[in-house]
Amino acid sequence: MSILIKGGTVITHELTFRADVYCENGKIAAIGEQLDVPADAEIIDASGQYIMPGGIDPHTHMQLPFMGTVAIDDFESGTAAAVAGGTTSIIDFVIPAPQQPLMEAYQQWREWAEKSIANYSFHVAITWWDESVKRDMGTLVNDHGVNSFKHFMAYKNAIMCTDEILVASFNRCLELGAMPTVHAENGELVYHLQQQLLDKGITGPEAHPLSRPPVVESEAANRAITIANTLGAPIYVVHVSASETVDAIRYAQNRGQRVYGECLAGHLVLDDSVYQDKDWDVAAAHVMSPPFRSKGHQEALWNGLQAGTLQTTATDHCAFCAEQKAMGKDDFTRIPNGTAGVEERMPVLWQKGVNSGRITANEFVAITSTNAAQVFNVYPQKGAVMVGSDADLVIWDPEAKKTLSVRTHRSRVDFNIFEGMEVTGLPVCTLVNGKVVYRDGQVIGQAGDGQCFDRPAYGQYYDAIQRKNALSEPVAVAR
């Protein structure tokens, strides 16, 4: 299987140059002009188009059992949407139930993901703690290519981590060369505010953002960052939505701490007015955590991306249909949290970022692909257009136009949070492991085309972390 992508302009996170790209056996085999390739190679004409690394969405939840139901997109439908949007790899989440062995949960998610069309890997959530969890973390890192662990600081009485668990797990991550990641919301405060609102008879979706104001996010982020700093560990904050959290990350970075931040496409363009919609179904369809914020926070997120305070963009794709959302008809705390977006992320970021002048095309590649590959230690295997890299590529037409809509998206969900948005700049062809899986509006990839990829421990930042920690080792005073 060999493909020559001819006549396009290659865009990486650093460079823009005219070249043809030849792919063979799932890898990029040659880059240049007038390439000598086999006569039977398939030729894809990319004239007037861009050749970029396929998108990496570092935060999705396919087939997630959550809040009494299961997300409506499984790994096949969810990754069909992904490749249609130019994303070739996802990093999903294994979320063990409290007291469930980590390895048991991991094997379950691996089985679910075998029908993926895009490539996939997993973060594993720490939802409880004992010596078996500590041991399984080592097994996952050393034997299964997992190098990141998720910690929910929200969802009290379910999967919320206490500070004690954060300390134990962050320390174990440091021992293993793994990346601790956090969902930063103060679960105690959220629970208190939820009960307060219910007591006042405010039961609709409008209560959701009121129960999770920006301060509950920034407090938790500050606390997690402080714990990581005290232990000497790196930290990655998922779905940053509030300007105060951007400030907390910037402050820590300016003091020399290894802190990485992610934001979602939805948080970059939507605000909390969606929860005031008179149609309960519409308002509930936007219920996710953290919620969409009041106007002003979106600009702070864009500024954070432009300045490098935030490194990655994701979707937190976790799709629930109207019937599932209706579980919370009389109690907003029972509305399953989650929205879709894995198909729309890259077109939305191109339209609102590149076309508006907020970011360059090279910065677009960085925040949709390369930075995630670097943070999670799979660069240049992924996130790159280099000889030897995986042939995970997207051919992008900067002039193609589309109106985003539930009527045309691939997700099984019955709502699109970007409904009616007109975008210019779209993927026209997506390659996963050197195979065309999306072309001219059609997903042609098959279930199982995607491969699970390992992410080795000890990303490039760990050398600096270990040196710094070694120099700051405490020394007893000789008396």
N, C-alpha and C positions, 0 to 999 in steps of 0.2 A: 504494500500500500504506500504509494508516494504521491505527493501533491506539490505542484509549483504554484505559488501565489505570485502573480506577475503584474508589474506595472504600478504597484502601490507605493505609498510613503510610510515608512516604518516610524512609529512614534513610541519611544520608551520614556521612562521617568526622567531621563537626562538628555536624550538626543532625538532629533528629527532628521531623517535622511531618506533619500530615494533608494530603494533596493527591492529585489525579488527575494522571496523566502521559499526555500525548498525543504519539505518535510518528508521524512522517511522513517518507518518503524516507530512511529509515535514521538519522534524527536525532531527538532530543527537541525537539519544536516548541513545547510549552507545558506549564506546570506550574501547578496551581492548582485551585480548585473552581468548579463550574458553567462549565466550559470550553465555548466555542463551537467545535464540531468538525463535520466533514462528516457528513451523515446516514448515509453508507455505511461509516463507520469501524467496524472490528471492536471490540467491547467485551469486555474481560477483567475479570471481577469479582475484585477483590483484597480484598474485605471481610475484616477480621480478619487480614490478612497484611501483610508488609513489602515495599516496593519498594526495591531496593538496586542499586548499580552491580554489573554482572556481575564475577565474580572474574577476576583476572589472575594466572596462574601463571607466574612469571618464570623457571622452571627445569624444563624437560621435555626428554626425549630420545625422540622418536618415530622409529621406523625406523632406529635408530642401529646402524651396523656397529661392533661392539666385541668384543674378545677372541675373535675367530674365529667370531662368529655375528652375527645381526642382531636387535635388539629386536623382540618379537613384535607390538607395537602399531604400526601404520602411522599416518599422519596422519588417516585417516578413523576407524579404530576408536578411536584415542587421544582424538580430539576429540569423538567421540560420548560417550565416558566423561566428558570434561570438561564438556560442556554439561548432561549429566544430573546433574552435581554442582554446577551453578551457575556454572561458569567459562566465560567468553565469549572470553577471549584467552589465548594461551600465548606465551611467548618461548622458543623452542627453540634448539638449538645447531648451528651448522655446525662440524664438526671435521675440518679437512683432514688427510690423512695427511702425515707428514713429507715435505717436498719437493714436495707437491702445491700448485699455485697456489691462492691463496685464492679468486680469482674463479671458478675451475673448480669448487671445492667448493661455493661459494655457489650457483651456478646449479643444481647437482645437488640440493641441499636445497630450493631454490625449486620445482623440478619435483615432487619428492616431496610437497611441502606443498599442491599445488594442489587436492587432494581433501579438504582440511580443512573441517570443519563449523564450527569456531570460528575466530575471527580469529587471526592468527599474525604473529610477527616473529622475528628471529634475533639472537642473540649470535654472534660468530665467534671461534673458538679460534685462538690463536697457538701453533702446534706446532713451528715452526722459524723461522729468521730469515735474511734477506738483504735486499738493497735492493728486490727485487720484493715482498716481504711488506710492507715499509714503504710502497711505492707503492700496493699493493692496499688497504691500510688506508685510505688517503686516498680511493680510488675508492669503497669501501664506504660511508664516511661521507658523502661529498659527493654521490654519485649514487644510492645505494641505501637510504638511511634507516637505516643501521646505526650505533648510537652506543655500542656496548659490545663489549669484546673479552675473551675468557676465557683464563685461564692455568692450566694444570694443573701443580701443583707436585709431583704424584705420578705414578705409572706410569712408572718408570724403564725405559729401553730401548724406549720407545714414544712417548708424547706429552708427556713431562715437560719443563717449561721450566727452564733453568738461570737462575741469578741474572743472568747477562749478558743473556739474552733478556728477563727481567723488566724490567731497567733500560731496555733499548732500546725495548721495547714500551710501557711505562708513559710514557716520555718522548714517544713518538709519539702516544699517547692524549691527553696534555696539549696537544700541538700542535694536535690535531684537535678538541678539545672533547669527547672521548669518555670513557667510564667503563671503567677497567680492572677486571676481576673476577678473583677467584682461587679455585681449589679448593685450600685450604690443608692440605696434608699433606707432611711431609718425605719425599720419595721415596727418598732414600738410606737413611734410617733404616728405612722400611717394607721396602725390599728386603733390608736386613741382617737384620731381625727375621724376615721370611718364611723366609729361608734357614736361620736358626738353628732355627726351629720344625720345618722339614722335616728337618733333620739329626737332630733329637730324635725323629723318627718321628711327629710330631703333624701329620696330614695333613687332618683333618676341618674342618668349618666353625667349630668352636670355636677354631681357631687364628686365624681372621680378625680378631676384635677384639684378640687378643693381639699381632698384628703391626701394629696401628694404634692404639696407646694414645693417650689424650688429648694427651699431651705432643707427639706428632708433628704434631698439628693446631695446637696453640697456638704451637709454635715457628715453623711455617711462616707462620701468620697474623701473628705478631709481625714476622717478617722481611719479609713483603710490605708490611705497614703501614709499617715503617721505610723501605723503599725508596720507597714512595709519598710519605711525609712529606719525605724528603730531596729528592725531585724537585719537590715542591709539587703533586702530583696527588691527586685523590680516589681512593677505592678501595671496592669492594663485595666482601665476603667471602661466598661462597655456602655453603649448607648447614652453618651453624655447629652443632656437636653437643656441644661440651664446655664446661663451666663456665669453664675456663681461657681459652678463646677469647673468651667473653663478657667476661671480665675484661680481656683485651687490647684489645678494641674499646672498652670503656668508658674505659679508661685513656687511649687515644689521643683519644677524643672529649673527655674532660675537659681535655685539653691543646690543644684547639682544632682538631683534625684532622678532615677530612671523611671519615669512615669509616662505611660502611653495612653492616648485617648481615642475613642471611637465615637462617631456620631452616625445617626440614621438619616437616610434620604427623607423620610417623612418629617422628622424634626427640623430639617433644614427649610422646609417650604410650607408647612401647615402650622396654624396656631390654635389656641384653645377655644376660639369661637365655634368650632365644630361641635362642641358639647352643648351648645345652646340651641341647636337645631330643634324645631318643634316636633319633628318626626323622631320618635324614640329609637327606631331601628337605625336611622342615620347616625344619631348621636352615639348609640351603643357600638356601632361598627367601628368607631374611632377609639374605643376604650383599649388602651395599652399602657404599660408601665415602663418607664415614666410616661406621663401623659404629654400631649401636645401643649406647648407653653404659650403664654401671652406674647403679643408682638414685641419684638426687640431681642428675644432670645435667639431667634433664627440668625440675625445678623452677627451675634456673638459667636455662633457656631461656624458660620462662614469665615469670620475673621480668624477663628482658631485654626481652621484648615489652612487658610492662606499663610498664616504665620508659622505653621508647623507645630503648634501646640497640640492639635489633634492630628493623628496620623492616618487613620483609616475611616472608611465609610462602610456601612452595613445596612441591613434591613430589619433584623429581628423578625424575619418572616415567620409568622405564627398565625395561620388563617383559621378563623371560625366564622361559620355562616350565620345568617339571621336567626335560624332556629336554635342554634347553640347559644348565641348571645342572649336570646330570650329567657335563658335560665335565670337571668338576673332582673326579670321584668319588675319585680317588686323590691329588689334589693341590689343596688349597684355593685356591692362587694361580691356578688355571685356572677357578674358578667365575665365570661372568660376573657382574659387579657390577651390581646394580640391583633395585629393587622398584617396584611400581605405587602409585597413590594419587591420581591427578588427579581421579577422581570423588569420593573420600572426603574430600579436604582440608577443604572448607568445612563439611560436616556434623560432622566430627570436631572442628574448631575451635569450632564453635558449642556442641557438647555439652560439650567439656572446658574451653572458655574462657568463653563467655557463661553457660551453664547452671550452671557451678560458681562464678560470681562472680569469676573471674580477670580478665576483660576485659568492657567494656561492648559493647553492640551497635554503637555508633559506632566503638569501637576495632577491633571485628571487621571492619568495612568498611575501615578504614585498613590493617590488616595483610593483608587478603585481596585488596585492589584498589587503593585510592587511593595508598598509599605507593609501590607498584611503578610506578604511572603517573607519579608525581612524580619518583622516582629516575631512571626511564628516559625522562623528558621527553615524555610523551604526555598529560599532564593539562592542561586538563580535557576533552580529546577523549575520553579514557577514564578510568575510575575516578571518574566524577562523575554525579550526577543534576542536570543543568543544561540550560537551553535552549541548543541548539547542540551539545551533546555527542552522541557516537555513541549510538544507542539499543541499547546493550549492557546489558541489565538482567536481574535475577533477581527473581522474585516468591517470597517466602520465607514458609512457613507455620511459625511457631514452635511449633505444637502437633503437627505431623506426626511420626510415629514410624516407625522402621525398624531392622531388625537388619542390619548390614553383613555381606555374605557373598560368597564366590566364586560362589555359585549364582545371584546376581542382578546382579552388576556387569557393566558393558559392556566392560571390558577383555578382550582375548583371553587374558590370562594365567590360568593354572590355580591361582592361589593369591591369597589376600587377607590382607595383614598385619594388617588390622583385623577379621579373622573373628570374628563373634559379638558385636561391640560394638553396644550399643543406643544409638541417637541419637534425640533429640527436637529437631526443627528441621530442615526440609528444603526444597530448592527444589521448587516445584510448576510453575513455568513459567520458561523461559529464552528471552530474545530476543537474537539476534545481528544487528546492523545493522537493527534494527526488524522482524525476522522471527522468528516463534515457531519454535524449533528443538527444544524439549523441553516437553512438557506432560503432566501426570498420569501420570507413569511411563513415557512413551514418547518416544523420540528421533524426531522427525519432520523434522528438518533433513536436507538432502541434501549429499552430497560436493560441495564447491565453494562452499557457502554462505559459508564463511569468506573473509576478505580479508586480504592481506598489508598491514600498516600500517607506515608509516615512523616512525622515531623521530629527530627532529632532534638535531643536536649542540648542545653548550653548554646543558645543563640549567641551571635557575635558580641552582644553587650555583656555577656557573662564574664568574659575575660577581664574587662574593666571593673566589674562589680567585685570579682574575687580578689583582684589586686587591692582595691580600695578597702575591702573588708579586712584583708590580711594586715594592712598597715594600721588599721584602727583597733586591732585586737587588744583587749585590756591586759595590762601587765601588773602583777603584784608588786608592791613595794617591799624591798628587802630591809628588814629591821633586825 
